[in-house]
Amino acid sequence: MQIDTGMLREKGQDTMTFEIFVALVTFAFVTSVTPGPNNVMLLASGVNFGFRRTIPHMAGVALGHALMVFLVGIGLMGAFIGYPPLQLALKIVSSVYMLWLAWKIATAVPPSGAKAEGRPLTFLQAAAFQWVNPKAWIMSLAAVAIYAPDQQLVAVAWVALGFLSVGWLTTVIWTALGLSLRRLLARPSWLRAFNFTMAALLLASLYPVVFQG
């Protein structure tokens, strides 16, 4: 997962004007709402556990990624880009962890069709997941390179705030979508097929950001 920020830095700004913040929020929304590991897991959690039980997971994604953006901006970005072994380590850890998550999603429904096994991610688990989520890294690095290229504390804080301002909305959208599918998947066989599909999509989301480039 190589990140080339040369062209991105040329677009950077030294001040966070209203127009730039609107552009940042638009960037954050589009990159956050598009399919990826977080959204696939929220969709599956909404189907299997409902909206209320998924709230800690949702909060962990929104707050955890905003914190990640901030920490990347104040120093981790240079270390990550300048030290390729860290990128390789991220590939390995991400792949192993997502394999485990995919297995958990695929086996969420017992063969008997009884109550779903397992439980949704906790707030801390969802927040920690951001650090092994390749898409979250790509989003964080790109956002800092574009909107806070000098990595000044105030600019980085605004970038993190931009992601936080839309993070709650995108998590609600995907969890609510899962909730809306819950009745359609009342049959155990359909729910089982859905969970296998979500597990496959979670693994597929690794390909463009981990196994290419």
C-alpha positions as CSV (number, residue, x, y, z in Angstrom):
1,M,0.0,0.0,0.0
2,Q,2.1,2.9,-1.3
3,I,1.0,6.4,-0.7
4,D,2.3,9.1,-3.1
5,T,1.4,12.5,-1.6
6,G,3.5,14.6,-4.0
7,M,0.5,15.7,-6.2
8,L,-1.7,16.0,-3.1
9,R,0.5,18.4,-1.4
10,E,0.4,20.7,-4.4
11,K,-3.3,21.2,-3.6
12,G,-2.8,21.9,0.1
13,Q,-3.8,25.1,1.8
14,D,-2.2,26.8,4.7
15,T,-5.5,28.1,6.1
16,M,-8.8,26.4,6.7
17,T,-11.3,28.8,5.1
18,F,-15.0,28.1,5.0
19,E,-14.8,27.0,1.4
20,I,-11.9,24.6,2.2
21,F,-13.8,23.2,5.1
22,V,-16.9,22.6,3.0
23,A,-14.6,20.8,0.5
24,L,-13.1,18.8,3.3
25,V,-16.5,17.7,4.7
26,T,-17.6,16.7,1.2
27,F,-14.4,14.7,0.8
28,A,-14.9,13.1,4.2
29,F,-18.5,12.2,3.5
30,V,-17.8,10.7,0.1
31,T,-14.9,8.6,1.3
32,S,-16.7,7.5,4.5
33,V,-20.0,6.6,3.0
34,T,-18.7,4.5,0.1
35,P,-18.4,0.7,0.7
36,G,-15.5,-0.4,2.8
37,P,-14.7,-2.6,5.8
38,N,-16.4,-0.3,8.4
39,N,-19.6,0.0,6.4
40,V,-19.8,-3.7,5.5
41,M,-19.5,-4.6,9.2
42,L,-22.1,-1.9,10.3
43,L,-24.5,-3.3,7.7
44,A,-24.0,-6.8,8.9
45,S,-24.3,-5.7,12.6
46,G,-27.6,-3.8,11.8
47,V,-29.0,-7.0,10.3
48,N,-27.9,-9.4,13.0
49,F,-28.1,-7.3,16.1
50,G,-30.3,-4.3,15.4
51,F,-29.7,-0.5,15.6
52,R,-29.6,-0.1,19.4
53,R,-27.0,-2.8,20.0
54,T,-24.9,-1.4,17.2
55,I,-24.6,2.1,18.6
56,P,-21.3,1.4,20.5
57,H,-19.9,0.1,17.2
58,M,-21.1,3.2,15.4
59,A,-19.6,5.5,18.0
60,G,-16.3,3.6,17.9
61,V,-16.0,4.0,14.1
62,A,-16.9,7.7,14.1
63,L,-14.7,8.8,17.1
64,G,-12.0,6.3,16.5
65,H,-11.4,7.3,12.9
66,A,-11.4,11.1,13.8
67,L,-8.8,10.4,16.4
68,M,-6.8,8.4,13.9
69,V,-6.9,11.3,11.4
70,F,-5.6,13.7,14.2
71,L,-2.8,11.4,15.3
72,V,-1.7,10.7,11.7
73,G,-1.7,14.4,11.0
74,I,0.5,15.3,14.0
75,G,3.3,12.8,13.3
76,L,2.4,9.3,12.3
77,M,2.0,10.2,8.6
78,G,5.7,10.9,8.1
79,A,6.7,7.7,9.9
80,F,4.2,5.6,8.0
81,I,5.2,6.9,4.5
82,G,8.9,7.1,5.3
83,Y,9.3,3.5,6.7
84,P,7.9,0.9,4.2
85,P,8.2,-2.0,6.7
86,L,5.3,-0.4,8.6
87,Q,3.2,-0.6,5.4
88,L,4.0,-4.3,5.1
89,A,3.2,-4.9,8.7
90,L,-0.2,-3.2,8.2
91,K,-0.9,-5.5,5.2
92,I,-0.2,-8.6,7.3
93,V,-2.1,-7.5,10.4
94,S,-5.0,-6.2,8.4
95,S,-5.3,-9.4,6.4
96,V,-5.2,-11.7,9.4
97,Y,-7.6,-9.6,11.4
98,M,-10.1,-9.3,8.6
99,L,-10.0,-13.0,7.9
100,W,-11.0,-13.5,11.6
101,L,-13.8,-10.8,11.3
102,A,-15.1,-12.4,8.1
103,W,-15.3,-15.7,9.8
104,K,-17.2,-14.2,12.7
105,I,-19.7,-12.6,10.3
106,A,-20.1,-15.7,8.2
107,T,-20.8,-17.8,11.3
108,A,-23.1,-15.3,13.1
109,V,-26.2,-17.5,12.4
110,P,-26.3,-21.0,13.9
111,P,-27.4,-23.9,11.7
112,S,-30.6,-24.3,13.7
113,G,-31.7,-20.8,12.8
114,A,-32.0,-19.8,16.5
115,K,-30.8,-16.6,17.9
116,A,-27.7,-15.3,16.3
117,E,-24.5,-16.1,18.0
118,G,-21.8,-13.6,19.0
119,R,-22.2,-9.9,19.8
120,P,-21.6,-6.6,18.0
121,L,-18.3,-4.9,18.3
122,T,-17.8,-2.7,21.4
123,F,-16.8,0.9,21.3
124,L,-13.2,0.2,22.0
125,Q,-13.0,-2.7,19.5
126,A,-14.5,-0.6,16.7
127,A,-12.1,2.3,17.5
128,A,-9.1,0.0,17.6
129,F,-10.2,-1.6,14.3
130,Q,-9.5,1.7,12.5
131,W,-5.7,1.1,12.9
132,V,-5.9,-2.2,10.9
133,N,-8.4,-0.9,8.4
134,P,-6.5,-0.1,5.2
135,K,-9.3,2.2,3.8
136,A,-9.1,4.2,7.1
137,W,-5.4,4.7,6.6
138,I,-5.8,5.7,2.9
139,M,-8.5,8.2,3.9
140,S,-6.5,9.7,6.8
141,L,-3.2,10.0,4.8
142,A,-5.0,11.6,1.8
143,A,-7.0,14.0,3.9
144,V,-4.0,15.3,5.8
145,A,-1.9,15.6,2.7
146,I,-4.6,17.6,0.9
147,Y,-6.1,19.8,3.7
148,A,-3.2,20.0,6.2
149,P,0.0,19.6,4.2
150,D,2.1,21.5,6.7
151,Q,0.7,19.3,9.5
152,Q,0.0,22.3,11.7
153,L,-1.9,21.5,14.8
154,V,-4.9,23.7,14.1
155,A,-5.3,22.5,10.5
156,V,-5.0,18.9,11.5
157,A,-7.6,19.4,14.2
158,W,-10.0,20.9,11.6
159,V,-9.4,17.9,9.3
160,A,-10.2,15.5,12.2
161,L,-13.3,17.6,13.0
162,G,-14.4,17.3,9.4
163,F,-14.4,13.6,9.6
164,L,-16.1,13.5,12.9
165,S,-18.8,15.8,11.7
166,V,-19.9,13.3,9.0
167,G,-18.7,10.1,10.7
168,W,-21.8,9.7,12.8
169,L,-24.1,10.3,9.8
170,T,-22.4,7.6,7.6
171,T,-22.5,5.0,10.4
172,V,-26.2,5.7,10.9
173,I,-26.9,5.3,7.2
174,W,-25.2,1.9,7.0
175,T,-26.6,0.6,10.2
176,A,-30.1,1.8,9.3
177,L,-29.8,0.1,6.0
178,G,-29.0,-3.2,7.8
179,L,-31.9,-2.7,10.0
180,S,-34.2,-2.2,7.0
181,L,-33.1,-5.5,5.6
182,R,-33.7,-7.4,8.8
183,R,-37.3,-8.3,8.1
184,L,-36.4,-9.3,4.6
185,L,-33.9,-11.7,6.0
186,A,-36.2,-13.3,8.6
187,R,-35.6,-16.8,7.2
188,P,-32.4,-18.4,8.7
189,S,-31.3,-19.5,5.2
190,W,-31.5,-16.0,3.8
191,L,-29.8,-14.5,6.8
192,R,-27.0,-17.1,6.5
193,A,-26.6,-16.3,2.8
194,F,-26.5,-12.6,3.6
195,N,-23.8,-13.1,6.3
196,F,-21.7,-15.2,3.9
197,T,-22.0,-12.4,1.3
198,M,-20.9,-9.7,3.8
199,A,-18.0,-11.9,4.8
200,A,-16.9,-12.2,1.2
201,L,-17.3,-8.4,0.6
202,L,-15.2,-7.7,3.7
203,L,-12.4,-9.8,2.3
204,A,-12.9,-8.3,-1.2
205,S,-12.4,-4.8,0.3
206,L,-8.9,-5.8,1.1
207,Y,-7.9,-6.3,-2.5
208,P,-7.6,-2.8,-3.9
209,V,-5.9,-1.3,-0.9
210,V,-3.7,-4.1,0.3
211,F,-2.9,-6.5,-2.6
212,Q,-2.4,-3.8,-5.3
213,G,0.4,-1.3,-5.4
